[in-house]
Amino acid sequence: MTPDSNSTAAHLSPDAAVPAKSGPAGLQPPLALREPVEHVIHSDRRVDHYAWLRDKKDPRVVSYLEAENAYADAYLKTTEPFQSRLYHEMLGRIQQTDLTVPYTLRGFEYYTRTVEGQQYSIYCRTAVRDSAEQVLLDLNLLAENHSFLGVGIFEVSDDNSFLAYSTDTTGFRQYTLEIKNLQDPALLPLRIERVTSAAWSSDNRTLFYVVEDETTKRSHQLYRHVLGSNGPDTLLYEEKDERFHIDVERSRSGAYIFLVANSHTTSEVRYLRADTPSLQFQLIHGRLDDHEYYVEHHPGSSADPAGGVFFIRTNDAGRTFRLMTAPAVDPVRPRWHEVIPNRPGVMLSGVAAFRSHLLLVEREEGLPHLRIVDLTREAPTALAASIRINFAEPAYNAALGANPEFEATFVRFTYESFITPRSVFDLDVRTGDRILRKQQPVLGGYDPTLYASERLHAMASDGTKIPVSVVYRHDTPRDGSAPLLLYGYGSYGISMPVSFSSNRLSLLDRGLIFAIAHIRGGGELGKPWHDAGRMYRKMNTFTDFIACAEDLIALGFAANNKLIIEGGSAGGLLMGAVANLRPNLFRAVVSHVPFVDVLNTMLDPTLPLTVGEYEEWGNPQRAEDYFYIKNYCPYTRLDRKDYPAMLIKTGLNDSQVMYWEPAKYVAKLRTLKTDGNVLLLKTNMGAGHGGASGRYDYLKEIAFDYAFVLSELGIYQ
């Protein structure tokens, strides 16, 4: 059943099940070849007609993807002037020549800056007592002759002399580690492939780094490199359990190096004094199923930098975590002491230690909060010695900013909302005063008073209240006639931030309402919220999203024939699942790098990340898991019926959701859909999971997406 490989139309199917619908001026979409491959497991037979698309080396694959790209471009060709207008409109809001707020570290101020016309940032520093700029990395130079550039590691040695950094030039998130002598422009003769994390010891000569498996991309081996050494680097640790990956990191105090091994539900930490890099890492507490803990260090006094205590954030007494201390010299489990108890309604999601205070990142009622604990104050409890930083807007995002200095007497944090541009604040922990260091400029006369934001709650079928964040212009009608774009994710315990986007103004100013559904499976309400939307509760994620859509229509925020939905990666799985469940509810779908072939991917343990994902989705080698996944897998559940208009986007070099998942999904859907709505597949042939890396190229991708959405709504200006 294999076609003649010499045929110029080898990627096309001569006998597709359903004739293609005509597009503009009779434009016909490509139809992928059907080559049936049979799978039988748990006595269940499935036939996959598009498994051949997995072979990236097969010239028919690239030919098919390019044919889909050509079709998508041709279908939206009439919108090209509109795309250009949207692009220049969004570009006009951006201060193209700009720099970030500098942060101070060991006598230097570090920042990045951008220059008008250049795609990438330039990493720089100046000495505190000398204004002369030193360029550390010019990404524009590093990106020459590459269609993509991503930066991973950026770590400066304690003596400020060496920079360890890593770059990816394909989008596959495969980073190469190099070391630059900051006293000499030449690079050291070191190139290490597939490095995912790194940390310097305090001797300025020893670098610890973690590499990933070449096939599965699981970070699994820890090495020690000594500058100037000629022999092979020393392998210190190898993680054998395929559910776990490892990371190496330096404590904020600088006194310790931590090796963290974790799965989606379990973790353990090893530690090593940063001034004894030749010794072995010691285990704090062995892994136990469903027990996660993470460690910070506080020395207690400057006389003994490696003494003091470890602050341990653990969920051993509740899924929302509590805070413990243990002596750094002997942090065994019996010596852990509780300082902040578990609070079921408050998720303790992060801890950062400073000399005089702790910064706690909490989540309560679906919103992030920052709490400062004064370590110099005598109080009956740590909470009694704390203050929470309050924010006034109903929906927002707040997070810890760049705070590398352990001795700092202020905390830098970022704040933004749908209406307030990203703002960088320094909070003086002695006085409580906030100082605004910078707010993201929005050029073109942005007026925040023209917009309104709300926090709503939709009611799920089981009575659970689902938070929904909404933004719109004041003059947008709320009578059920407005179009609405609803975004969702809902996986891995990741919270969708309520962030500002100057690009989004191009939608709001054209009368769209924008909303985020904070559905179960995410982390908005802590670890229990994640638990309620994974494994055998995964269907909650999809039904929550549908409930949010229905409530927004019922409340007059959206017209029932003008509801657009959008999601990416696991959010693309969400898009595929709800389009199968309720296709008539949505006018159009925008799906980025969608994880839509869940069953086939989870059945293949050789693919990147698969085994570690068993704790999120299940292991389909087990019959119960297999049939549960099959019940919602978008690719498997495609059926002969009407579907909304769809724009599906992917990257040829994606390492997290392989390009073939969305390609197979589109190919199969073309043969089943009974409607006349458009189905587009757009592949970035030189990028990966995050799309284009250059800021101008990325903006053009957004303009393409917006043109699709707006044209589907009949808005062309």
C-alpha positions in Angstrom: 0.0 0.0 0.0 3.1 2.3 -0.2 2.9 4.7 -3.1 5.6 5.2 -5.7 8.2 7.3 -3.8 9.3 8.9 -7.0 5.8 10.5 -7.5 5.7 14.2 -7.0 2.3 13.8 -5.4 3.4 11.0 -3.1 2.1 12.9 0.0 -1.4 13.2 -1.4 -4.2 10.6 -1.0 -6.0 9.5 -4.2 -8.9 8.1 -2.3 -9.6 10.2 0.8 -12.8 9.2 2.7 -14.5 12.5 2.3 -14.0 15.0 -0.6 -12.3 18.2 0.5 -14.3 21.3 1.0 -13.5 24.2 -1.4 -11.8 27.3 0.0 -11.5 30.7 -1.6 -11.6 30.6 -5.4 -11.9 26.8 -5.3 -8.7 26.3 -3.2 -8.4 22.7 -2.1 -6.5 21.6 1.0 -3.8 18.9 0.7 -4.9 15.4 1.7 -2.3 13.2 3.4 -1.6 9.7 2.1 -3.3 6.9 4.1 -1.1 4.0 5.1 -2.9 1.9 7.7 -0.9 0.6 10.7 -2.7 -1.7 13.1 -2.3 -1.5 16.8 -3.8 -4.2 19.2 -3.4 -3.8 22.9 -5.7 -5.0 25.7 -7.7 -6.8 23.0 -8.5 -3.3 21.5 -7.8 -2.8 17.8 -6.9 0.6 16.4 -5.8 1.6 12.9 -3.6 4.6 12.4 -3.5 5.7 8.8 -1.0 8.5 9.4 1.8 6.9 11.4 4.1 7.4 8.4 4.2 11.1 9.3 6.5 10.3 12.2 9.5 9.6 9.8 11.1 13.0 9.6 13.6 11.7 7.1 10.9 10.6 4.7 10.8 13.4 2.0 7.1 12.9 1.8 6.7 14.3 5.3 8.4 17.7 4.6 6.5 17.8 1.3 3.2 17.3 3.1 4.0 19.9 5.7 5.0 22.4 3.1 1.8 21.8 1.2 -0.2 22.5 4.3 1.8 25.7 4.9 1.1 26.8 1.3 -2.6 26.0 1.7 -2.8 28.0 5.0 -1.0 31.0 3.4 -3.1 30.8 0.3 -6.3 30.6 2.4 -5.4 33.7 4.4 -3.7 35.5 1.5 -6.5 38.1 1.3 -5.7 39.0 4.9 -2.0 39.7 4.3 -2.6 43.5 4.3 -4.5 43.1 7.5 -1.7 40.9 8.9 0.7 43.7 8.1 -1.5 46.3 9.7 -1.8 44.2 12.8 2.0 43.6 12.9 2.8 47.3 12.7 0.0 48.2 15.1 1.5 45.8 17.7 5.0 46.8 17.0 4.0 50.5 17.4 3.2 49.8 21.1 6.6 48.4 21.9 9.6 50.4 22.9 12.1 48.6 20.6 15.3 50.1 22.1 14.9 49.3 25.8 16.6 47.7 28.8 15.6 45.7 31.8 15.9 46.9 35.4 19.5 46.1 36.5 20.1 43.7 39.3 23.2 43.8 41.5 25.4 40.9 42.1 28.9 41.0 43.7 29.7 44.5 42.6 28.2 44.4 39.2 24.9 45.5 37.7 23.5 43.0 35.2 20.8 43.8 32.6 19.7 43.0 29.1 18.9 45.5 26.4 17.3 45.5 23.0 18.1 47.7 20.0 15.6 48.7 17.4 15.8 46.4 14.3 17.6 43.6 16.1 15.7 40.4 16.9 17.4 39.4 20.2 18.6 40.7 23.5 22.1 41.7 24.5 23.3 40.6 27.9 25.5 43.2 29.7 26.9 44.3 33.0 28.6 47.4 34.4 30.7 47.6 37.6 28.9 49.5 40.3 31.7 52.0 40.5 32.3 52.2 36.7 29.7 53.0 34.1 31.6 51.3 31.3 29.4 48.6 29.8 30.7 45.1 29.2 28.7 43.0 26.7 28.6 39.4 28.0 26.5 37.9 25.2 25.1 39.5 22.1 22.4 37.0 21.0 22.1 38.8 17.6 25.7 37.7 16.8 25.2 34.2 18.2 22.0 33.9 16.0 23.8 34.6 12.8 23.2 31.8 10.2 20.6 30.3 12.5 16.8 30.6 12.1 16.4 30.0 15.9 18.2 30.9 19.1 17.4 30.1 22.7 19.4 30.7 25.9 19.2 28.3 28.7 21.9 28.6 31.4 23.5 31.9 32.4 25.7 31.5 35.5 28.6 33.8 36.5 31.4 32.4 38.8 31.8 33.9 42.3 34.9 35.9 41.3 33.0 37.4 38.4 35.5 36.0 35.9 33.7 33.2 34.1 30.3 32.9 32.5 28.8 29.5 31.9 26.0 29.7 29.3 24.1 27.4 27.0 22.3 28.0 23.7 19.9 26.0 21.4 20.0 26.8 17.7 17.2 24.5 16.5 14.2 24.9 18.9 14.6 21.2 20.0 15.6 22.5 23.4 18.9 20.7 23.2 21.4 23.1 24.7 25.2 23.3 24.3 27.2 24.5 27.3 30.1 26.9 26.8 32.3 28.9 29.2 33.4 32.4 28.5 36.4 34.1 30.2 35.0 37.5 31.1 38.5 38.9 31.4 39.3 37.7 27.9 36.9 37.7 25.0 37.9 34.2 23.9 35.8 31.1 24.8 37.4 28.3 26.7 37.9 25.1 24.7 34.8 23.5 26.1 31.5 22.5 24.4 29.2 20.1 26.2 26.0 18.9 24.5 22.6 18.4 26.0 23.2 20.3 29.2 20.1 21.3 31.1 21.4 22.9 34.4 24.7 24.0 35.9 26.1 25.5 39.1 29.5 26.9 40.0 31.2 25.9 43.3 32.8 28.7 45.3 36.4 27.9 44.1 35.6 29.5 40.7 37.1 26.5 39.0 34.6 23.7 39.5 31.3 23.6 37.5 28.6 21.0 38.1 26.3 20.3 35.2 23.4 18.0 34.3 23.0 16.3 30.9 20.0 14.7 29.3 19.5 11.4 27.6 20.0 11.8 23.9 16.8 9.9 23.0 14.3 10.5 25.9 15.6 14.0 26.8 15.4 13.1 30.5 17.9 15.0 32.6 19.6 12.1 34.3 23.4 12.5 34.8 25.4 14.9 37.0 29.0 15.7 36.1 31.8 17.7 37.6 34.1 19.7 35.4 37.3 21.4 36.6 38.6 24.3 34.5 42.0 23.5 32.9 41.7 19.7 33.5 42.5 17.5 30.6 40.8 14.3 31.6 37.1 13.3 31.2 34.6 15.0 33.5 33.6 13.0 36.6 30.2 11.4 36.6 28.9 11.9 40.1 25.3 10.7 39.9 23.0 9.0 37.5 19.2 8.8 38.0 18.0 5.4 37.0 14.3 5.8 37.6 12.8 6.9 34.3 10.0 8.8 36.1 12.6 11.2 37.6 14.7 14.0 36.2 17.5 15.9 38.0 18.6 19.5 38.3 21.6 21.1 40.0 21.4 24.5 41.6 23.2 26.8 44.0 21.5 27.9 47.2 20.7 31.6 47.4 23.1 31.9 50.3 25.9 30.6 48.1 27.0 28.1 50.7 25.5 24.9 49.2 24.9 23.2 45.9 21.6 21.2 45.7 20.9 18.2 43.4 17.1 17.9 43.1 15.5 14.7 41.7 11.8 14.9 41.1 8.9 13.3 39.3 5.5 14.9 38.9 4.6 13.7 42.4 7.8 12.9 44.3 11.1 14.5 45.0 14.4 14.2 47.0 17.3 16.5 47.5 21.1 16.0 47.9 23.4 18.7 49.2 27.1 19.6 49.0 29.0 22.5 50.6 30.0 24.8 47.8 33.5 25.2 49.2 34.2 21.4 49.1 33.5 20.5 45.4 35.6 17.4 45.4 33.4 15.7 48.0 30.2 13.7 47.5 26.6 14.9 47.6 24.7 13.8 50.7 21.0 12.8 50.8 18.7 14.8 53.0 15.7 12.4 52.9 15.0 9.5 50.6 12.2 9.6 48.2 8.7 8.4 49.2 5.8 8.1 46.8 3.7 11.3 46.7 6.1 13.2 49.0 7.6 16.3 47.6 10.1 18.5 49.4 12.4 21.4 48.3 15.2 23.1 50.2 16.6 26.6 50.8 19.5 27.5 53.1 20.0 30.2 55.7 23.4 30.4 57.4 22.1 32.0 60.6 25.3 34.0 61.0 28.1 35.3 58.7 30.7 33.5 61.0 29.7 30.1 59.7 28.4 30.5 56.1 27.6 26.7 55.8 26.0 26.5 59.2 22.5 27.6 60.1 19.4 25.8 58.8 17.7 24.4 55.8 14.2 25.7 55.2 12.3 22.7 53.8 9.0 23.1 52.0 7.2 19.8 52.2 3.8 18.3 51.5 4.1 15.4 54.0 1.3 16.8 56.2 -1.0 18.2 53.5 -1.0 18.7 49.7 -0.6 22.5 50.0 2.8 22.2 51.8 4.1 23.4 55.1 7.5 24.9 56.0 10.1 23.2 58.2 13.6 23.8 59.4 16.5 21.4 59.9 20.1 21.9 61.0 22.3 22.2 57.9 25.0 20.1 59.5 22.6 17.1 60.0 19.3 17.6 58.2 17.9 14.1 58.8 14.1 13.7 58.9 13.8 13.3 62.7 15.3 16.8 63.1 12.8 18.6 61.0 10.9 21.2 62.9 7.7 22.9 61.8 7.7 26.7 61.5 4.6 27.3 59.3 1.9 24.6 59.4 0.0 23.3 56.5 -2.9 25.5 55.6 -5.4 23.6 53.4 -6.7 26.8 51.7 -3.2 28.3 51.1 -0.7 26.7 48.7 2.9 27.4 49.8 4.4 27.3 46.3 7.8 28.9 46.8 10.4 30.0 49.4 13.3 32.4 48.9 15.8 33.0 51.8 17.5 36.4 52.4 19.8 37.3 55.3 17.1 39.2 57.2 13.9 37.7 55.8 12.1 35.0 53.9 9.9 35.6 50.8 7.0 33.2 50.6 5.1 32.7 47.4 1.5 31.6 48.2 -1.7 30.9 46.3 -5.1 31.5 47.8 -8.5 31.5 46.1 -6.8 31.2 42.8 -4.5 34.2 43.1 -0.8 34.6 43.9 0.3 36.4 47.1 3.7 37.4 48.4 4.5 37.2 52.1 7.6 38.6 53.9 8.8 36.9 57.1 11.1 38.9 59.3 13.8 36.6 60.5 15.2 39.3 62.9 12.0 39.6 64.9 11.0 37.7 67.9 7.5 36.3 67.4 5.5 33.3 68.6 5.2 32.0 65.1 6.7 32.7 61.7 3.4 33.9 60.4 3.1 36.3 63.2 6.4 37.8 62.1 5.2 38.2 58.6 3.3 40.7 56.4 1.5 39.9 53.1 2.0 42.3 50.2 -1.6 43.3 49.1 -2.8 44.0 45.6 -6.0 45.8 44.7 -7.1 44.5 41.3 -9.5 41.6 41.2 -7.2 39.5 38.9 -3.5 39.9 38.6 -0.1 38.1 38.6 2.7 38.7 41.1 6.0 36.9 41.3 9.5 37.1 42.7 11.8 39.1 40.5 15.6 39.0 40.1 17.0 38.9 43.7 20.4 37.3 43.5 21.9 39.2 46.5 21.5 37.3 49.7 22.3 40.3 51.8 19.7 42.6 50.2 17.4 44.5 52.5 14.7 44.7 49.8 12.7 42.2 47.8 12.2 42.7 44.1 8.9 41.5 42.7 6.9 41.9 39.5 3.3 42.8 39.3 0.9 42.9 36.3 -2.7 42.4 35.4 -4.8 42.4 32.2 -4.8 46.2 32.5 -1.6 47.1 34.4 1.6 46.6 32.3 4.4 44.5 33.8 5.9 46.5 36.7 9.1 45.9 38.7 9.0 46.9 42.4 11.5 46.9 45.2 10.0 46.5 48.6 12.1 47.7 51.5 11.6 45.1 54.2 12.5 47.5 57.0 10.0 50.2 56.2 7.5 48.4 54.0 7.8 51.0 51.3 7.4 50.0 47.7 9.5 51.7 44.9 8.4 51.3 41.3 11.6 50.7 39.3 10.0 50.4 35.9 6.7 49.8 34.3 6.6 48.2 30.8 6.2 51.1 28.3 3.1 50.9 26.1 3.6 53.4 23.2 0.8 55.0 21.3 -1.2 56.5 24.0 -2.4 53.5 26.0 -5.1 54.5 28.5 -5.8 51.8 31.1 -9.1 53.6 32.2 -10.7 52.4 28.9 -10.6 48.8 30.1 -12.1 46.7 32.8 -11.2 43.4 34.4 -13.3 41.0 36.4 -12.9 37.8 38.4 -15.8 35.4 37.9 -16.6 31.9 38.9 -18.3 29.3 36.7 -20.1 26.3 38.1 -18.8 22.9 37.1 -21.2 20.0 36.9 -20.1 18.6 40.3 -20.6 22.0 41.9 -17.0 23.1 41.9 -16.5 26.8 41.4 -14.0 27.5 38.5 -12.2 30.9 38.5 -12.4 32.9 35.3 -10.5 36.1 34.6 -12.0 38.5 32.1 -10.9 41.7 30.4 -12.7 44.0 28.0 -13.1 47.6 26.9 -15.8 49.6 28.8 -17.6 50.3 25.6 -17.8 46.7 24.6 -21.5 45.5 24.9 -22.3 43.0 27.6 -25.6 41.9 26.0 -24.5 38.6 24.6 -23.5 40.1 21.2 -19.7 40.4 21.6 -17.1 37.9 20.4 -15.0 36.3 23.1 -11.6 34.6 23.1 -11.4 32.0 25.9 -7.9 30.6 26.8 -7.2 27.5 28.8 -4.5 25.1 29.8 -5.2 22.9 32.9 -2.3 20.5 33.3 0.8 19.7 35.3 -0.2 21.9 38.1 0.8 25.0 36.1 -1.2 28.2 36.8 -2.2 30.4 33.9 -1.0 33.9 34.9 -3.2 37.0 34.5 -0.6 38.9 32.6 -0.6 42.1 30.5 -0.2 41.9 26.8 0.1 45.0 24.6 -0.6 42.7 21.6 -3.9 41.8 23.1 -5.1 45.4 22.8 -5.5 44.7 19.0 -8.3 42.3 19.9 -9.8 44.3 22.8 -10.0 47.5 20.7 -11.9 45.6 18.0 -14.6 44.6 20.4 -13.4 41.2 21.6 -13.6 40.1 25.2 -10.7 38.0 26.5 -10.9 35.4 29.3 -8.8 32.7 30.9 -10.5 29.6 32.4 -8.5 28.5 35.4 -9.6 24.9 35.2 -8.7 21.9 37.3 -5.5 20.2 36.4 -3.7 23.5 36.7 -2.2 24.9 39.9 -4.3 28.0 40.5 -5.7 26.6 43.8 -2.7 24.6 44.7 -1.8 21.0 44.5 -5.3 19.7 45.1 -6.4 21.6 42.0 -3.8 19.7 40.0 -4.9 16.4 41.6 -8.5 17.1 40.6 -7.6 17.3 36.9 -5.0 14.5 36.3 -5.0 10.7 35.9 -8.6 9.4 36.4 -9.9 12.9 37.0 -8.6 14.3 33.7 -12.1 14.7 32.3 -12.7 17.4 34.9 -10.3 19.6 32.9 -12.4 19.4 29.8 -15.8 19.7 31.4 -14.6 22.6 33.5 -13.7 24.5 30.3 -17.0 23.8 28.7 -18.8 25.0 31.9 -16.8 28.2 31.8 -17.7 28.8 28.1 -21.4 28.2 28.8 -21.4 30.5 31.8 -19.7 33.3 29.9 -22.4 33.0 27.3 -25.2 32.9 29.9 -23.8 36.0 31.6 -23.7 38.0 28.4 -20.0 38.1 27.9 -20.1 36.2 24.7 -22.3 35.5 21.8 -23.1 31.9 21.3 -21.9 31.9 17.7 -18.8 34.1 18.4 -16.8 32.1 20.9 -13.2 31.5 20.0 -11.0 29.2 22.1 -7.3 28.9 22.3 -4.6 26.8 24.0 -1.2 25.4 23.5 0.7 22.1 24.3 -1.4 20.4 27.0 -3.8 23.3 26.3 -3.9 22.0 22.8 -5.0 18.7 24.1 -7.8 20.7 25.9 -8.7 22.3 22.6 -8.9 18.9 20.8 -10.9 17.2 23.7 -13.6 20.0 24.0 -13.9 20.2 20.2 -14.8 16.5 20.2 -17.1 16.9 23.1 -19.0 20.1 22.2 -18.0 21.2 18.6 -21.2 23.2 18.2 -20.2 25.4 21.2 -17.3 27.1 19.5 -16.9 29.2 16.4 -13.2 28.6 15.9 -10.2 27.0 17.6 -6.5 28.2 17.7 -4.3 25.4 18.9 -0.6 25.7 19.4 1.8 22.7 19.4 -1.2 20.6 20.6 -0.7 17.3 22.5 -3.5 15.6 20.6 -2.1 12.1 19.9 -2.0 11.2 23.6 -2.6 7.5 23.4 0.0 6.7 20.8 2.6 8.9 22.4 2.1 7.5 25.9 2.3 4.0 24.4 5.9 4.8 23.2 8.3 5.0 26.1 11.2 5.8 23.7 9.8 9.3 23.0 11.0 12.3 25.0 9.3 12.8 28.4 6.9 9.9 28.0 7.7 7.8 31.0 7.9 10.7 33.4 4.4 11.7 32.2 2.8 8.5 33.5 2.0 10.3 36.7 0.1 13.0 34.9 -1.9 10.9 32.3 -1.4 7.3 33.3 0.5 4.4 31.7 -1.6 2.9 28.9 0.3 -0.4 29.2 -2.2 -0.9 32.0 -5.7 -1.6 30.7 -7.5 0.8 33.0 -5.2 3.7 32.1 -5.4 2.8 28.4 -9.2 3.0 28.2 -9.4 6.1 30.3 -6.9 7.9 28.0 -8.6 6.6 24.9 -11.9 8.1 26.1 -10.6 11.6 25.7 -7.6 11.4 23.4 -8.4 14.0 20.6 -6.8 12.0 17.7 -8.4 8.8 18.7 -11.9 10.3 19.3 -12.2 12.2 16.1 -15.5 11.4 14.5 -17.6 12.1 11.4 -19.4 15.3 12.4 -19.2 19.1 12.1 -16.2 20.8 13.7 -15.4 24.5 14.3 -12.9 26.3 12.1 -9.4 25.5 13.2 -5.9 26.9 13.0 -3.4 24.3 14.2 0.2 25.4 14.7 3.4 23.4 15.3 7.2 23.5 15.0 9.2 20.9 13.0 11.9 20.8 15.8 9.5 20.5 18.7 10.9 18.2 21.4 7.9 18.3 23.7 5.0 17.7 21.4 6.4 16.2 18.2 5.3 17.8 15.0 3.6 14.7 13.8 0.9 14.9 16.5 -0.8 18.0 15.0 0.0 16.8 11.5 -1.7 13.5 12.0 -4.6 15.2 13.7 -5.2 17.5 10.8 -4.8 14.8 8.2 -7.3 12.5 9.9 -9.8 15.3 10.7 -9.8 16.3 7.0 -11.3 12.9 6.1 -14.0 13.0 8.8 -15.3 16.6 9.2 -18.7 17.1 7.6 -18.7 20.9 7.8 -17.5 23.6 5.5 -15.3 25.3 8.1 -11.7 25.9 7.3 -8.9 23.6 8.8 -5.4 25.0 8.6 -2.1 23.5 9.7 0.9 25.9 9.9 4.3 24.5 10.7 7.3 26.6 11.6 10.0 24.7 9.8 12.9 26.2 11.8 11.6 26.3 15.4 10.2 24.2 18.2 7.8 24.3 21.0 7.7 28.0 21.6 7.6 29.1 18.0 9.9 31.8 16.5 12.6 33.0 18.8 13.2 36.4 17.2 11.0 39.1 18.6 9.9 40.5 15.2 9.4 37.0 13.8 7.3 36.1 16.8 5.2 39.2 16.4 4.4 38.2 12.8 3.2 34.8 14.0 0.8 36.6 16.4 -0.4 38.8 13.6 -1.1 35.7 11.5 -3.1 34.2 14.4 -5.1 37.3 15.0 -5.9 37.7 11.3 -7.3 34.2 11.4 -9.4 34.8 14.5 -10.7 38.2 13.3 -11.5 37.1 9.8 -13.5 34.2 11.2 -15.5 36.8 13.1 -15.9 38.9 10.0 -13.6 41.7 11.3 -11.2 42.9 8.7 -10.0 46.3 9.9 
